[in-house]
Amino acid sequence: MDRIANIIRADHRDLALCYRRIVDAVDEDEQTRHQNQFTWELARHLVGEELVIFPAMERNVRDESVDEQQPQRPHPHQKLKENLQIFQNLHCSDPRFIPTITVLMDDLAAHIHTEETLDLVKLESAITAEESQRLARWFARSKWVAPTRAHPSLPDRSPYEMATALIAAPLDHLQDLFRRWPDPELYPTPGPEEG
């Protein structure tokens, strides 16, 4: 099993690839299929980070920039979830479709940069290789029980997030059966059919 930082980076690369396929698509059907894939990938990734990475960071990495007297900072994924919810509900013919995914990807790129250059480096240096591999396994497992659509109004703090994920995920998974997905032979990015 790979280390957690490598697993997270691989997810980031998959998301960037899905984004490119959306903006480069030649027709609406292809855009819709990749929109569903992008939404599926990002929603699960964000919940996986909230269930595994954020608690691991809190346990193992002291953030010197956080003043205990200051009010709690907004959740780092909230804006991403809100924008993903807007994007996931847009039809690709909507004039807001490409601008919305572009803004979402710009915000995601900033998040990815911070995570890959700071957060994951700090986490990996604070834990053992075995702990990193354990986190990677838990992250992969958490994504399979995670909702596959954005639900920004649901709680995003443990232990409430796990309970709400277990409630929201089955409905998302059922609706996924009726969504159109990229052809896995043409686009080998993992999709819901592999779950």
GROMACS elastic network, one bead per residue, 0.5 to 0.9 nm:
[ bonds ]
;  ai    aj funct       b0    kb
    1   133     6  0.59924   500
    1   134     6  0.85151   500
    1   136     6  0.75099   500
    1   137     6  0.74915   500
    2     5     6  0.83484   500
    2     6     6  0.64784   500
    2     7     6  0.67205   500
    2   132     6  0.80993   500
    2   133     6  0.59070   500
    2   136     6  0.68457   500
    2   137     6  0.86240   500
    3     6     6  0.55049   500
    3     7     6  0.65293   500
    3     8     6  0.89311   500
    3   124     6  0.84068   500
    3   129     6  0.69584   500
    3   130     6  0.83495   500
    3   131     6  0.85665   500
    3   132     6  0.50788   500
    3   134     6  0.82167   500
    3   135     6  0.78342   500
    3   136     6  0.59702   500
    3   137     6  0.89903   500
    4     7     6  0.50821   500
    4     8     6  0.62015   500
    4     9     6  0.85716   500
    4    53     6  0.86404   500
    4   120     6  0.82449   500
    4   124     6  0.79665   500
    4   131     6  0.88648   500
    4   132     6  0.52579   500
    4   133     6  0.60918   500
    4   134     6  0.80717   500
    4   135     6  0.59500   500
    4   137     6  0.81631   500
    4   139     6  0.78966   500
    5     8     6  0.51982   500
    5     9     6  0.61176   500
    5    10     6  0.86161   500
    5   116     6  0.76357   500
    5   120     6  0.57766   500
    5   121     6  0.78312   500
    5   123     6  0.85106   500
    5   124     6  0.71607   500
    5   132     6  0.79038   500
    5   136     6  0.80504   500
    6     9     6  0.50375   500
    6    10     6  0.61108   500
    6    11     6  0.86787   500
    6   136     6  0.85929   500
    7    10     6  0.51538   500
    7    11     6  0.64189   500
    7    12     6  0.87777   500
    7   136     6  0.64977   500
    7   139     6  0.84838   500
    7   140     6  0.83819   500
    8    11     6  0.51400   500
    8    12     6  0.63220   500
    8    13     6  0.88236   500
    8    45     6  0.83158   500
    8    49     6  0.85655   500
    8   116     6  0.84296   500
    8   120     6  0.87212   500
    8   136     6  0.83931   500
    8   139     6  0.88249   500
    9    13     6  0.62965   500
    9    14     6  0.86917   500
    9   112     6  0.83908   500
    9   116     6  0.72000   500
   10    13     6  0.51054   500
   10    14     6  0.62639   500
   10    15     6  0.87013   500
   11    14     6  0.50352   500
   11    15     6  0.62295   500
   11    16     6  0.86987   500
   11    41     6  0.78425   500
   11    42     6  0.85102   500
   11    45     6  0.72668   500
   12    15     6  0.51417   500
   12    16     6  0.63176   500
   12    17     6  0.86774   500
   12    42     6  0.88892   500
   12    45     6  0.88347   500
   12   109     6  0.87977   500
   12   112     6  0.70124   500
   13    16     6  0.50996   500
   13    17     6  0.61793   500
   13    18     6  0.86681   500
   14    17     6  0.50306   500
   14    18     6  0.61849   500
   14    19     6  0.86158   500
   14    38     6  0.86142   500
   14    41     6  0.79823   500
   14   189     6  0.69814   500
   14   190     6  0.88537   500
   15    18     6  0.50639   500
   15    19     6  0.61787   500
   15    20     6  0.87015   500
   15    37     6  0.89213   500
   15    38     6  0.62991   500
   15    41     6  0.67899   500
   15    42     6  0.69017   500
   15   105     6  0.88403   500
   16    19     6  0.50530   500
   16    20     6  0.62949   500
   16    21     6  0.87146   500
   16    38     6  0.88959   500
   16   105     6  0.79499   500
   16   109     6  0.86577   500
   17    20     6  0.51401   500
   17    21     6  0.62801   500
   17    22     6  0.87399   500
   17    38     6  0.89338   500
   17   189     6  0.87031   500
   18    21     6  0.50874   500
   18    22     6  0.62977   500
   18    23     6  0.88958   500
   18    34     6  0.61952   500
   18    35     6  0.78302   500
   18    37     6  0.70037   500
   18    38     6  0.55302   500
   18    41     6  0.87568   500
   18   189     6  0.83224   500
   19    22     6  0.51245   500
   19    23     6  0.64285   500
   19    24     6  0.85227   500
   19    34     6  0.78194   500
   19    35     6  0.81530   500
   19    38     6  0.68614   500
   19   101     6  0.76469   500
   19   102     6  0.84521   500
   19   105     6  0.74312   500
   20    23     6  0.53453   500
   20    24     6  0.58751   500
   20    25     6  0.82412   500
   21    24     6  0.51089   500
   21    25     6  0.56490   500
   21    30     6  0.83421   500
   21    31     6  0.74864   500
   21    34     6  0.65548   500
   21    35     6  0.89142   500
   22    25     6  0.53252   500
   22    26     6  0.89850   500
   22    30     6  0.75533   500
   22    31     6  0.50389   500
   22    32     6  0.79561   500
   22    33     6  0.85087   500
   22    34     6  0.56226   500
   22    35     6  0.64536   500
   22    38     6  0.84921   500
   22    98     6  0.83510   500
   22   101     6  0.86078   500
   23    26     6  0.87268   500
   23    31     6  0.75840   500
   23    98     6  0.68886   500
   23   101     6  0.85594   500
   23   102     6  0.87149   500
   24    31     6  0.83754   500
   25    28     6  0.75402   500
   25    29     6  0.86646   500
   25    30     6  0.58282   500
   25    31     6  0.55436   500
   25    34     6  0.85073   500
   26    29     6  0.86583   500
   26    30     6  0.69332   500
   26    31     6  0.77356   500
   27    30     6  0.55302   500
   27    31     6  0.64015   500
   27    32     6  0.88257   500
   28    32     6  0.60393   500
   28    33     6  0.85705   500
   28    91     6  0.88332   500
   28    92     6  0.61464   500
   28    93     6  0.71501   500
   29    32     6  0.51522   500
   29    33     6  0.62542   500
   29    34     6  0.87187   500
   29    92     6  0.85780   500
   29   180     6  0.83324   500
   30    33     6  0.51716   500
   30    34     6  0.62790   500
   30    35     6  0.84669   500
   30   181     6  0.85536   500
   30   182     6  0.71753   500
   31    34     6  0.52148   500
   31    35     6  0.58871   500
   31    36     6  0.85995   500
   31    92     6  0.65668   500
   32    36     6  0.62312   500
   32    37     6  0.86163   500
   32    91     6  0.75640   500
   32    92     6  0.63516   500
   32   179     6  0.89647   500
   32   180     6  0.71672   500
   32   181     6  0.78617   500
   32   182     6  0.87623   500
   33    36     6  0.52889   500
   33    37     6  0.63658   500
   33    38     6  0.87597   500
   33   179     6  0.78880   500
   33   180     6  0.52137   500
   33   182     6  0.50703   500
   33   183     6  0.85536   500
   34    38     6  0.59397   500
   34    39     6  0.83803   500
   34   180     6  0.86929   500
   34   181     6  0.67252   500
   34   182     6  0.60889   500
   35    38     6  0.51470   500
   35    39     6  0.60951   500
   35    40     6  0.84660   500
   35    87     6  0.81903   500
   35    88     6  0.69707   500
   35    92     6  0.83430   500
   35   181     6  0.85953   500
   36    39     6  0.51628   500
   36    40     6  0.60022   500
   36    41     6  0.85347   500
   36    88     6  0.71973   500
   36   149     6  0.89795   500
   36   176     6  0.85827   500
   36   179     6  0.72479   500
   36   180     6  0.71595   500
   36   181     6  0.64636   500
   36   182     6  0.85127   500
   37    40     6  0.50486   500
   37    41     6  0.60518   500
   37    42     6  0.85455   500
   37   180     6  0.89125   500
   37   181     6  0.64512   500
   37   182     6  0.72501   500
   37   189     6  0.85861   500
   37   190     6  0.86892   500
   37   191     6  0.66665   500
   37   192     6  0.84047   500
   38    41     6  0.51366   500
   38    42     6  0.60124   500
   38    43     6  0.83789   500
   38    88     6  0.88061   500
   39    42     6  0.53039   500
   39    43     6  0.58609   500
   39    44     6  0.83810   500
   39    84     6  0.69326   500
   39    85     6  0.85615   500
   39    87     6  0.81798   500
   39    88     6  0.61998   500
   39   148     6  0.70026   500
   39   149     6  0.61526   500
   39   150     6  0.75670   500
   40    43     6  0.55567   500
   40    44     6  0.62816   500
   40    45     6  0.85309   500
   40   147     6  0.82766   500
   40   149     6  0.61285   500
   40   150     6  0.87036   500
   40   176     6  0.88501   500
   40   191     6  0.77917   500
   40   192     6  0.78371   500
   41    44     6  0.55509   500
   41    45     6  0.60607   500
   41    46     6  0.87208   500
   41   148     6  0.74005   500
   41   149     6  0.89646   500
   41   190     6  0.86679   500
   41   191     6  0.79630   500
   42    46     6  0.60533   500
   42    47     6  0.86108   500
   42    81     6  0.88628   500
   42    84     6  0.81530   500
   42   148     6  0.80853   500
   42   149     6  0.82988   500
   42   150     6  0.83549   500
   43    46     6  0.53984   500
   43    47     6  0.64357   500
   43    48     6  0.86465   500
   43    81     6  0.75536   500
   43    84     6  0.79150   500
   43   143     6  0.88850   500
   43   146     6  0.78248   500
   43   147     6  0.66680   500
   43   148     6  0.53513   500
   43   149     6  0.53659   500
   43   150     6  0.54040   500
   43   151     6  0.84386   500
   44    47     6  0.52958   500
   44    48     6  0.60279   500
   44    49     6  0.86248   500
   44   142     6  0.81759   500
   44   143     6  0.51113   500
   44   144     6  0.76894   500
   44   145     6  0.84439   500
   44   146     6  0.54496   500
   44   147     6  0.61738   500
   44   148     6  0.56185   500
   44   149     6  0.77367   500
   44   150     6  0.86427   500
   45    48     6  0.50356   500
   45    49     6  0.61916   500
   45    50     6  0.86447   500
   45   139     6  0.86280   500
   45   143     6  0.65773   500
   45   146     6  0.85462   500
   46    49     6  0.51778   500
   46    50     6  0.62511   500
   46    51     6  0.87120   500
   46    77     6  0.69797   500
   46    80     6  0.87233   500
   46    81     6  0.81776   500
   46   143     6  0.88676   500
   47    51     6  0.61086   500
   47    52     6  0.84651   500
   47   142     6  0.77813   500
   47   143     6  0.71244   500
   47   146     6  0.62839   500
   47   147     6  0.77211   500
   47   156     6  0.81471   500
   47   161     6  0.82490   500
   47   162     6  0.88358   500
   47   165     6  0.81273   500
   48    51     6  0.52081   500
   48    52     6  0.59109   500
   48    53     6  0.73951   500
   48   138     6  0.85063   500
   48   139     6  0.54788   500
   48   140     6  0.75880   500
   48   141     6  0.84334   500
   48   142     6  0.54801   500
   48   143     6  0.54002   500
   48   146     6  0.72169   500
   49    52     6  0.52555   500
   49    54     6  0.61361   500
   49    55     6  0.87098   500
   49   139     6  0.71945   500
   49   142     6  0.89281   500
   50    53     6  0.60499   500
   50    54     6  0.52594   500
   50    55     6  0.72922   500
   50    77     6  0.85318   500
   50   156     6  0.70580   500
   50   157     6  0.74266   500
   50   158     6  0.80579   500
   50   161     6  0.82176   500
   51    54     6  0.66689   500
   51    55     6  0.67427   500
   51    56     6  0.88999   500
   51   138     6  0.89609   500
   51   139     6  0.77731   500
   51   142     6  0.73080   500
   51   156     6  0.87270   500
   51   157     6  0.81402   500
   51   158     6  0.69243   500
   51   159     6  0.86884   500
   51   161     6  0.75595   500
   51   162     6  0.72472   500
   52    55     6  0.57834   500
   52    56     6  0.62055   500
   52    57     6  0.87346   500
   52   135     6  0.67384   500
   52   136     6  0.86613   500
   52   138     6  0.69243   500
   52   139     6  0.58667   500
   52   142     6  0.78868   500
   53    56     6  0.50594   500
   53    57     6  0.60532   500
   53    58     6  0.86156   500
   53   120     6  0.88016   500
   53   123     6  0.87259   500
   53   135     6  0.77234   500
   53   139     6  0.78451   500
   54    57     6  0.50554   500
   54    58     6  0.62123   500
   54    59     6  0.86793   500
   55    59     6  0.61563   500
   55    60     6  0.85584   500
   55   158     6  0.83202   500
   56    59     6  0.51219   500
   56    60     6  0.59708   500
   56    61     6  0.78692   500
   56   123     6  0.76165   500
   56   135     6  0.81636   500
   57    60     6  0.52554   500
   57    61     6  0.51063   500
   57    62     6  0.77992   500
   57    63     6  0.88360   500
   57   119     6  0.78395   500
   57   120     6  0.86901   500
   57   122     6  0.83712   500
   57   123     6  0.61553   500
   58    61     6  0.58966   500
   58    62     6  0.69459   500
   58    63     6  0.82745   500
   59    62     6  0.79448   500
   60   122     6  0.87781   500
   60   123     6  0.67794   500
   60   126     6  0.60565   500
   60   127     6  0.71863   500
   61   119     6  0.87245   500
   61   122     6  0.66859   500
   61   123     6  0.62799   500
   61   126     6  0.67065   500
   62    65     6  0.88749   500
   62    66     6  0.87884   500
   63    66     6  0.57729   500
   63    67     6  0.89475   500
   64    67     6  0.75985   500
   66    69     6  0.86832   500
   66    70     6  0.76644   500
   66    72     6  0.89828   500
   66    73     6  0.88816   500
   67    70     6  0.53992   500
   67    71     6  0.85354   500
   68    71     6  0.78423   500
   68    72     6  0.84602   500
   69    72     6  0.88808   500
   70    73     6  0.82244   500
   72    75     6  0.86205   500
   73    76     6  0.81983   500
   74    77     6  0.84967   500
   74    78     6  0.73540   500
   75    78     6  0.54459   500
   75    79     6  0.82562   500
   75   156     6  0.78594   500
   76    79     6  0.73162   500
   76    80     6  0.80519   500
   76   111     6  0.81747   500
   77    80     6  0.51874   500
   77    81     6  0.60784   500
   77    82     6  0.86311   500
   77   111     6  0.86586   500
   77   152     6  0.87975   500
   77   156     6  0.88177   500
   78    81     6  0.51498   500
   78    82     6  0.61851   500
   78    83     6  0.86600   500
   78   152     6  0.63776   500
   78   153     6  0.89122   500
   78   156     6  0.85821   500
   79    82     6  0.50669   500
   79    83     6  0.61295   500
   79    84     6  0.84040   500
   79   104     6  0.87720   500
   79   107     6  0.82991   500
   79   152     6  0.83591   500
   80    83     6  0.52313   500
   80    84     6  0.59361   500
   80    85     6  0.85004   500
   80   104     6  0.65662   500
   80   105     6  0.89326   500
   80   107     6  0.70088   500
   80   108     6  0.69445   500
   80   150     6  0.88869   500
   80   152     6  0.86662   500
   81    85     6  0.60360   500
   81    86     6  0.86617   500
   81   150     6  0.55017   500
   81   151     6  0.68052   500
   81   152     6  0.52178   500
   81   153     6  0.89754   500
   82    85     6  0.51689   500
   82    86     6  0.64982   500
   82    87     6  0.87877   500
   82   150     6  0.73581   500
   82   151     6  0.78056   500
   82   152     6  0.55799   500
   82   153     6  0.85710   500
   83    86     6  0.51207   500
   83    87     6  0.61755   500
   83    88     6  0.85789   500
   83   100     6  0.73576   500
   83   101     6  0.82332   500
   83   103     6  0.81579   500
   83   104     6  0.60327   500
   83   150     6  0.87378   500
   84    88     6  0.58668   500
   84    89     6  0.85337   500
   84   100     6  0.85911   500
   84   101     6  0.80673   500
   84   104     6  0.69273   500
   84   149     6  0.81416   500
   84   150     6  0.60342   500
   84   151     6  0.88891   500
   84   152     6  0.88317   500
   85    88     6  0.52602   500
   85    89     6  0.64556   500
   85    90     6  0.89433   500
   85   149     6  0.72986   500
   85   150     6  0.50800   500
   85   151     6  0.68548   500
   85   152     6  0.73804   500
   86    89     6  0.55205   500
   86    90     6  0.65686   500
   86   100     6  0.77728   500
   86   150     6  0.88627   500
   87    90     6  0.52913   500
   87    91     6  0.84798   500
   87    96     6  0.86257   500
   87    97     6  0.68037   500
   87   100     6  0.61360   500
   87   101     6  0.64241   500
   87   104     6  0.82786   500
   88    91     6  0.82754   500
   88   149     6  0.74643   500
   88   150     6  0.78302   500
   90    93     6  0.81873   500
   90    94     6  0.65077   500
   90    96     6  0.77632   500
   90    97     6  0.62450   500
   91    94     6  0.54685   500
   91    96     6  0.89956   500
   91    97     6  0.70080   500
   92    95     6  0.78626   500
   92    96     6  0.84092   500
   92    97     6  0.55443   500
   92    98     6  0.79031   500
   93    96     6  0.84127   500
   93    97     6  0.70562   500
   94    97     6  0.54284   500
   94    98     6  0.85194   500
   95    98     6  0.72059   500
   95    99     6  0.78193   500
   96    99     6  0.53861   500
   96   100     6  0.57352   500
   96   101     6  0.85439   500
   97   100     6  0.53260   500
   97   101     6  0.63890   500
   97   102     6  0.86370   500
   98   101     6  0.52428   500
   98   102     6  0.59894   500
   98   103     6  0.86177   500
   99   102     6  0.50091   500
   99   103     6  0.61800   500
   99   104     6  0.85186   500
  100   103     6  0.52620   500
  100   104     6  0.61037   500
  100   105     6  0.85336   500
  101   105     6  0.59355   500
  101   106     6  0.84655   500
  102   105     6  0.50917   500
  102   106     6  0.60879   500
  102   107     6  0.86426   500
  103   106     6  0.50437   500
  103   107     6  0.62468   500
  103   108     6  0.84730   500
  104   107     6  0.52416   500
  104   108     6  0.60472   500
  104   109     6  0.85353   500
  105   109     6  0.58620   500
  105   110     6  0.85764   500
  106   109     6  0.50719   500
  106   110     6  0.64601   500
  106   111     6  0.87462   500
  107   110     6  0.52913   500
  107   111     6  0.63389   500
  107   112     6  0.86617   500
  108   112     6  0.59833   500
  108   113     6  0.85195   500
  109   113     6  0.60713   500
  109   114     6  0.86806   500
  110   113     6  0.51523   500
  110   114     6  0.63778   500
  110   115     6  0.85708   500
  111   114     6  0.53473   500
  111   115     6  0.60733   500
  111   116     6  0.85668   500
  112   115     6  0.50212   500
  112   116     6  0.58917   500
  112   117     6  0.83032   500
  113   116     6  0.53269   500
  113   117     6  0.58933   500
  113   118     6  0.80216   500
  114   117     6  0.54078   500
  114   118     6  0.54838   500
  114   119     6  0.65860   500
  114   120     6  0.86870   500
  115   118     6  0.55664   500
  115   120     6  0.57538   500
  115   121     6  0.81800   500
  116   119     6  0.63330   500
  116   120     6  0.54762   500
  116   121     6  0.68593   500
  117   120     6  0.68744   500
  117   121     6  0.62981   500
  117   122     6  0.88297   500
  118   121     6  0.53288   500
  118   122     6  0.61434   500
  118   123     6  0.86412   500
  119   122     6  0.52422   500
  119   123     6  0.61501   500
  119   124     6  0.86109   500
  120   124     6  0.59045   500
  120   125     6  0.83959   500
  121   124     6  0.52869   500
  121   125     6  0.61763   500
  121   126     6  0.86587   500
  122   125     6  0.52632   500
  122   126     6  0.62539   500
  122   127     6  0.89553   500
  123   126     6  0.51519   500
  123   127     6  0.64205   500
  123   132     6  0.86374   500
  124   127     6  0.55025   500
  124   128     6  0.74223   500
  124   129     6  0.79230   500
  124   132     6  0.68690   500
  125   128     6  0.77721   500
  127   130     6  0.81302   500
  127   131     6  0.60653   500
  127   132     6  0.65502   500
  128   131     6  0.51366   500
  128   132     6  0.62166   500
  128   133     6  0.86584   500
  129   132     6  0.50184   500
  129   133     6  0.62128   500
  129   134     6  0.86044   500
  130   133     6  0.51198   500
  130   134     6  0.61586   500
  130   135     6  0.86391   500
  131   135     6  0.61290   500
  131   136     6  0.85357   500
  132   135     6  0.51046   500
  132   136     6  0.62017   500
  132   137     6  0.87908   500
  133   137     6  0.63210   500
  133   138     6  0.86762   500
  134   137     6  0.51858   500
  134   138     6  0.62641   500
  134   139     6  0.85469   500
  135   138     6  0.50360   500
  135   139     6  0.59295   500
  135   140     6  0.85604   500
  136   139     6  0.50450   500
  136   140     6  0.62315   500
  136   141     6  0.86480   500
  137   140     6  0.52216   500
  137   141     6  0.62394   500
  137   142     6  0.85995   500
  138   141     6  0.50492   500
  138   142     6  0.59581   500
  138   143     6  0.86545   500
  139   142     6  0.51196   500
  139   143     6  0.64170   500
  140   143     6  0.54454   500
  140   144     6  0.70625   500
  141   144     6  0.54718   500
  141   145     6  0.71669   500
  141   146     6  0.89883   500
  142   145     6  0.55051   500
  142   146     6  0.61544   500
  143   147     6  0.80863   500
  143   148     6  0.87480   500
  144   147     6  0.83491   500
  144   195     6  0.70279   500
  145   148     6  0.89244   500
  145   162     6  0.89354   500
  145   165     6  0.71473   500
  145   166     6  0.65263   500
  145   169     6  0.64439   500
  145   170     6  0.83394   500
  146   149     6  0.89346   500
  146   162     6  0.82972   500
  146   165     6  0.55223   500
  146   166     6  0.69860   500
  146   168     6  0.80446   500
  146   169     6  0.56004   500
  146   170     6  0.88829   500
  147   150     6  0.73789   500
  147   151     6  0.80956   500
  147   165     6  0.57870   500
  147   166     6  0.77008   500
  147   167     6  0.85515   500
  147   168     6  0.57786   500
  147   170     6  0.74743   500
  147   171     6  0.82660   500
  147   172     6  0.59990   500
  147   173     6  0.74420   500
  148   168     6  0.87373   500
  148   169     6  0.65688   500
  148   172     6  0.57075   500
  148   173     6  0.67899   500
  148   176     6  0.80322   500
  148   192     6  0.89854   500
  149   168     6  0.88984   500
  149   169     6  0.83164   500
  149   172     6  0.64560   500
  150   153     6  0.89714   500
  151   154     6  0.57788   500
  151   168     6  0.83320   500
  152   155     6  0.79536   500
  152   156     6  0.82817   500
  153   156     6  0.85816   500
  154   160     6  0.87950   500
  154   161     6  0.73703   500
  154   164     6  0.67931   500
  154   165     6  0.84411   500
  155   158     6  0.82262   500
  155   160     6  0.60668   500
  155   161     6  0.53322   500
  155   162     6  0.89865   500
  155   164     6  0.71422   500
  156   159     6  0.87709   500
  156   160     6  0.71183   500
  156   161     6  0.50406   500
  156   162     6  0.86191   500
  156   164     6  0.88782   500
  157   160     6  0.59219   500
  157   161     6  0.53868   500
  157   162     6  0.84272   500
  158   161     6  0.51526   500
  158   162     6  0.65053   500
  158   163     6  0.86244   500
  159   162     6  0.57612   500
  159   163     6  0.68834   500
  160   163     6  0.52385   500
  160   164     6  0.62154   500
  160   165     6  0.84906   500
  161   164     6  0.51709   500
  161   165     6  0.58841   500
  161   166     6  0.84973   500
  162   165     6  0.50272   500
  162   166     6  0.61762   500
  162   167     6  0.86983   500
  163   166     6  0.52433   500
  163   167     6  0.64743   500
  163   168     6  0.88574   500
  164   168     6  0.60434   500
  164   169     6  0.83155   500
  165   168     6  0.51413   500
  165   169     6  0.56246   500
  165   170     6  0.87771   500
  166   169     6  0.55490   500
  166   170     6  0.71508   500
  167   170     6  0.65812   500
  167   171     6  0.78096   500
  168   171     6  0.57996   500
  168   172     6  0.64753   500
  168   173     6  0.88513   500
  169   172     6  0.50478   500
  169   173     6  0.59855   500
  169   174     6  0.85360   500
  170   173     6  0.50050   500
  170   174     6  0.61007   500
  170   175     6  0.86088   500
  171   174     6  0.50824   500
  171   175     6  0.62228   500
  171   176     6  0.85626   500
  172   175     6  0.51339   500
  172   176     6  0.61070   500
  172   177     6  0.89624   500
  173   177     6  0.68129   500
  173   192     6  0.82679   500
  174   177     6  0.55312   500
  174   178     6  0.76494   500
  175   178     6  0.55601   500
  175   179     6  0.68161   500
  176   179     6  0.50716   500
  176   180     6  0.81050   500
  176   181     6  0.89958   500
  176   192     6  0.75404   500
  177   180     6  0.82587   500
  177   192     6  0.85668   500
  177   193     6  0.88354   500
  181   184     6  0.82989   500
  181   191     6  0.76499   500
  181   192     6  0.84793   500
  182   185     6  0.86115   500
  182   186     6  0.75461   500
  182   187     6  0.62921   500
  182   188     6  0.86587   500
  182   189     6  0.86313   500
  182   191     6  0.82178   500
  183   186     6  0.53879   500
  183   187     6  0.58770   500
  183   188     6  0.78793   500
  184   189     6  0.69865   500
  184   190     6  0.77082   500
  184   191     6  0.78163   500
  185   188     6  0.59868   500
  187   190     6  0.85120   500
  188   191     6  0.84033   500
  190   193     6  0.80309   500
  190   194     6  0.67060   500
  191   194     6  0.59215   500
  191   195     6  0.77246   500
  192   195     6  0.54797   500
